[in-house]
Amino acid sequence: MSCTAALVSNPAQAEGRIRIAEQFGIVYLLLNVAQDQKLIEKHGRKQGVEIDVDWVKLSGGAAINDALLSGSIDIASAGKQNVKGVASLGNFPYYLISTNPNVKTIADFSDKDRIALPAVTVSVQARILQMAAAKRWGTAEFKRLHRLTQALPHPDAAATIIAGQTEINAHFATPPYQEQELAANPKAHIVLDSYEVQGGPGSSTVLYATEKYLKDNPKTYRAFVDALAEAAQFISASPEAAADAYLRVNKSSIERALLLKVIKNPKVQFQVAPQNTFGLAPFLFQAGALKKQPTSWRDYFFQSPALASGS
């Protein structure tokens, strides 16, 4: 997905070890801050557990399977794994950017256009594009733009859009890459905002784990969620320090002023309680991506006090 993060367990290891796979962008700032400040280790000690944390940077379906890459909205469809959501990473608008001046809406894309996505079909961006197509042309036409999409990691896609020298002339992006594209290429413009499709701010990218991991590692799991909650508070209270943490962890060369602009954007909200995740469920069920239609967002999230205000 855009950038979907996954909590992955080592089945041979009980309490005290956690491997966290993340992708690229500010969407993962909660994880970046937790890593930089060693918050998981801190909360592990509060639970009486010394936690060994492994951080793995991944992109696209080659690294982890489709079920894990598809985010909270595809958790229930990964039946064998019993995957459920752990926490939100916050609310972020994802922009579908195009450098083709003739493309004003998704209806203007033609066979001459190519849209970069982190993973075709199953990424968050792919699902939102499907939902947008279904709203425009009807549910039966949700795959209408599939033929134009191409898997490409966000950093590579951003570089391509900024340079404007390949057949890829569109990118369903994530912050801060979408902001970099808009700032660096005068032809780049927003065709679609994910919030428009979702009906408002929504937690499109979430963390999730197997039920087995939670059962085998309750203290490590608790420490992880508590660390995320502290990271969210840290970002809200100290956006500049959070920006510095992002730059350190990602060894990023992004302009700090642009990074801060994204973090302070009123449309961006860093929180662990999911918001507006249930809006996508009916469409995914109709499209066959979910085997069973959830009756509530709680059907696909583990129970946690930190998520009490979710939706």
Secondary structure, DSSP 4 states (H G I P E B T S, - for coil): --S--EEE--TT--SSEEEEEE-SSGGGHHHHHHHHTTHHHHHHHHTT---EEEEEE--STTTS-HHHHT-GGGTTT-GGGTEEEEEE--B-PPEEEE--TT-SSGGG--TT--EEESSTTTSHHHHHHHHHHHHHH-GGGTTTTGGGEEE--HHHHHHHHHHT-SS--EEE--TTHHHHHHHH-TT-EEEEEHHHHHTS----SEEEEEHHHHHH-HHHHHHHHHHHHHHHHHHHH-HHHHHHHHHHHHT--S-HHHHHHHHT-TT-B--SS--S-GGGHHHHHHTTS-SS--SSGGGGB---GGGTT--
